[in-house]
Amino acid sequence: MTKKKMTEVEEPVVEETVAVKEQPKVKTPKMEVKPKNTWEVKDRVYHLKGKTPLSKTIKSANIYWFDEEKGYERELKYCSNQRTCFVDEMKGDQRLEHIIFRNGTLSVPRNKVILQKLLSLYHPMRNIIYTEHQPIKIAENQLDWLEFEIEALKLAKDIDIDLAEAIMRVEIGSEVSKMSSKELKRDLLLFARGNPKLFIDLVTDENIQLRNFGIKSVESGIIRLSGDQRTFYWSSNNKKLLTVPFDEHPYSALAAWFKTDEGMEIYSNLEKRMK
């Protein structure tokens, strides 16, 4: 009897997988960013505009400010026992205080923030009958003015005589024709220092020399301007050159006309006659 050889069959090993329970995600709460308080705590000074009486009281109640966010007017009142100047935010009794300027000035110490905010932000008379003294803004304005002055003086120093005459004719009129070159230069520098912005505007005005040329043409008697300052004529034959548009300065209109085809021919003609 033949014995069958038994073969061992290896059973596959099955790995058990352990299910790992997923931990719930914990949301980290976002930190709330509070808006920065831009109000600067400091002493503030307010000045009346115009004449300064010995004392002047401005309204501290029955005044209103339009709130853009809320969309309606909110009543304002200055009360010494409240932490706000808005009536709808006040609690308890309201102890009304007066707002008085002495000799045109009101100094408000840093601890009276409510009064400062009322005067600086909300009061309807702000920048109408009084202003807040702001040294930084004053310094900025003064710096701008000084820079204008420096630029104007530089331009005046290097300007040619014809342009100098044209600019000073705007300032003093026909008297400029009687001035010597040194007088003209002196007055030009004084004008540049006294009114630098206007001076720079005139220097950069492309029509300023054309205006001056037109004025000199009239002063020389080559052309004339009618008594109502509405029409330019040839003096020799009374032929009309130009009708000045309504509400326009006659010499500004003449300067603009000199740039047209017809005006350029007349300009060349006038230039030859004035030599």
C-alpha positions in Angstrom: 0.0 0.0 0.0 1.5 3.2 -1.2 1.5 6.0 1.4 0.7 9.3 0.0 3.1 12.0 1.0 1.3 14.6 2.7 2.3 18.2 1.8 1.9 20.9 4.2 0.1 23.9 2.8 1.1 27.3 4.5 -1.9 29.4 5.3 -1.5 33.1 4.4 -1.0 35.4 7.3 -3.6 38.1 7.5 -2.5 41.3 9.1 -5.0 42.8 11.3 -5.4 46.6 10.8 -6.4 48.6 13.7 -8.6 51.5 12.8 -7.3 54.7 14.3 -10.0 57.0 15.3 -9.4 60.4 13.7 -9.2 63.1 16.3 -11.6 66.0 15.6 -9.9 69.2 14.4 -10.0 71.9 17.0 -10.5 75.3 15.4 -8.2 77.9 16.9 -10.2 81.0 17.7 -9.1 84.0 15.7 -7.9 86.9 17.7 -10.2 89.8 17.3 -8.2 92.8 16.1 -9.6 95.9 17.6 -9.3 99.1 15.6 -6.5 101.4 16.8 -7.6 104.5 18.6 -6.3 107.3 16.5 -7.3 110.0 18.9 -4.1 111.6 20.3 -4.4 112.5 24.0 -2.8 115.9 24.4 -3.6 119.5 25.4 -5.4 121.4 22.6 -6.0 125.1 21.9 -8.8 126.7 19.9 -8.9 130.2 18.4 -11.8 132.3 17.3 -11.7 133.5 13.7 -11.9 137.2 12.9 -12.4 139.7 15.7 -11.6 138.5 19.2 -14.0 139.8 21.9 -13.1 139.5 25.6 -15.4 136.5 25.9 -17.6 134.5 23.6 -19.8 131.6 24.4 -20.6 129.0 21.7 -23.5 126.5 21.9 -22.9 123.4 24.0 -26.4 122.0 23.6 -29.2 121.7 20.9 -26.6 121.0 18.3 -26.5 118.1 15.8 -24.0 116.1 13.9 -24.8 113.8 10.9 -23.5 110.3 11.5 -22.7 108.8 8.1 -22.6 105.2 9.5 -25.9 105.4 11.3 -27.5 107.6 8.6 -29.1 110.2 10.8 -28.4 113.3 12.8 -27.3 112.8 16.4 -27.9 115.4 19.1 -24.7 116.7 20.8 -24.4 118.1 24.3 -21.4 118.9 26.5 -22.0 117.6 30.1 -19.3 117.5 32.7 -20.7 114.3 34.3 -21.0 112.3 31.1 -18.4 110.1 29.2 -19.8 111.1 25.8 -21.0 114.1 23.9 -23.8 112.1 22.1 -27.1 112.5 23.9 -28.3 109.0 22.8 -25.3 107.4 24.7 -25.7 109.4 27.9 -26.8 107.8 31.1 -28.4 109.4 34.2 -28.5 113.1 34.9 -27.0 115.6 32.4 -25.0 118.4 33.9 -24.7 120.9 31.1 -21.4 123.0 30.9 -20.7 126.2 29.0 -18.1 126.6 26.3 -16.4 130.0 26.6 -13.6 131.6 24.6 -11.6 134.2 26.6 -9.8 136.8 24.5 -10.4 134.7 21.4 -8.8 131.5 22.9 -10.0 128.4 24.6 -7.4 126.0 26.1 -8.6 122.5 26.8 -6.4 120.2 28.8 -5.7 116.6 27.8 -8.0 115.1 30.5 -11.1 116.8 29.0 -11.3 114.5 26.0 -15.0 114.7 25.6 -14.9 118.5 25.1 -11.9 118.2 22.8 -13.7 115.7 20.6 -16.8 117.8 20.5 -14.8 120.8 19.4 -12.4 119.0 17.1 -14.7 116.5 15.4 -18.4 117.3 15.8 -19.3 120.9 16.5 -21.1 122.6 13.6 -19.2 125.8 14.2 -15.8 124.1 13.7 -13.7 125.9 11.1 -16.5 128.5 10.7 -16.2 130.7 13.8 -13.2 128.9 15.4 -10.3 126.7 14.5 -8.0 124.3 16.3 -4.4 125.3 16.6 -2.4 122.7 14.7 1.4 123.4 14.8 2.2 120.6 12.4 -0.2 121.7 9.8 1.0 125.4 10.2 4.6 124.2 9.8 3.7 122.2 6.7 2.0 125.3 5.2 4.9 127.5 6.0 7.3 125.0 4.5 5.3 124.9 1.3 5.3 128.7 1.2 9.1 128.8 1.8 9.7 126.3 -1.0 7.5 128.4 -3.4 9.5 131.5 -2.4 12.9 129.8 -3.0 11.7 128.6 -6.4 10.2 131.9 -7.4 13.4 133.8 -6.4 15.5 131.4 -8.4 13.3 132.0 -11.5 13.3 135.8 -10.9 17.1 135.9 -10.7 17.7 134.2 -14.1 14.7 135.5 -16.0 15.2 137.5 -19.2 14.2 141.2 -19.4 11.3 140.7 -21.9 9.6 138.1 -19.7 10.3 140.2 -16.6 8.6 143.2 -18.2 5.6 141.0 -19.2 5.2 139.7 -15.6 5.6 143.2 -14.0 3.1 144.6 -16.4 0.5 142.3 -14.9 1.4 143.6 -11.5 1.8 147.4 -12.0 0.4 148.0 -15.5 1.9 150.5 -18.0 4.2 152.1 -15.3 6.6 149.3 -16.2 7.5 151.1 -19.4 9.1 154.0 -17.4 11.3 151.7 -15.2 15.0 151.1 -15.7 16.3 147.6 -15.9 17.6 147.7 -12.3 14.2 149.0 -11.0 12.5 146.3 -13.0 14.8 143.6 -11.6 14.3 144.8 -8.1 10.6 145.0 -8.3 10.5 141.5 -9.9 12.4 140.0 -7.0 10.2 141.7 -4.5 7.1 140.5 -6.3 8.5 136.9 -6.4 9.2 137.0 -2.7 5.8 138.6 -1.8 3.6 136.4 -4.0 5.6 133.4 -5.1 2.7 131.2 -6.2 1.3 133.9 -8.5 4.8 134.7 -9.8 5.4 131.0 -10.7 2.0 130.8 -12.4 2.8 133.8 -14.5 6.3 132.6 -15.5 4.8 129.3 -16.7 1.9 131.0 -18.5 2.7 130.6 -22.2 0.4 133.6 -23.0 2.1 136.1 -20.7 4.5 137.4 -23.3 1.8 137.5 -26.0 -0.3 139.6 -23.6 2.6 141.9 -23.0 3.2 142.3 -26.7 -0.5 143.2 -27.3 -0.3 145.8 -24.5 2.8 147.3 -26.0 1.2 147.4 -29.4 -1.7 149.4 -28.0 0.7 151.7 -26.0 2.7 152.3 -29.1 -0.5 153.5 -30.9 -0.2 150.8 -33.7 -3.5 149.2 -32.7 -6.2 150.5 -30.3 -8.8 149.0 -28.0 -12.3 150.4 -28.0 -13.6 152.2 -25.0 -15.9 149.3 -24.0 -12.8 147.0 -24.3 -14.7 144.7 -26.7 -12.9 145.4 -30.0 -9.3 145.8 -31.3 -8.7 148.1 -34.4 -5.8 149.2 -36.6 -5.1 152.8 -35.5 -4.2 153.8 -39.0 -7.4 152.9 -40.9 -9.8 152.0 -38.0 -10.1 148.5 -39.5 -11.3 145.9 -37.0 -8.9 143.2 -36.0 -10.6 141.2 -33.3 -13.9 141.2 -31.4 -13.3 140.1 -27.7 -15.5 137.2 -26.6 -18.0 138.0 -23.9 -16.7 137.8 -20.3 -13.0 137.4 -21.5 -10.2 139.7 -20.7 -9.3 141.7 -23.8 -5.6 141.1 -23.7 -6.0 137.4 -22.9 -8.3 137.1 -25.9 -5.7 139.0 -28.1 -2.9 136.7 -26.9 -4.9 133.6 -27.8 -5.8 135.1 -31.2 -2.1 135.7 -32.0 -1.8 131.9 -32.0 -4.3 131.5 -34.9 -3.3 131.6 -38.6 -4.7 135.1 -39.0 -3.3 136.3 -35.7 0.2 135.0 -36.5 0.3 137.2 -39.7 -0.8 140.3 -37.7 1.7 139.4 -35.0 4.5 139.4 -37.6 3.2 142.7 -39.0 3.1 144.3 -35.5 6.6 143.0 -34.7 8.1 144.7 -37.8 6.4 148.0 -37.0 7.5 148.0 -33.4 11.2 147.6 -34.2 
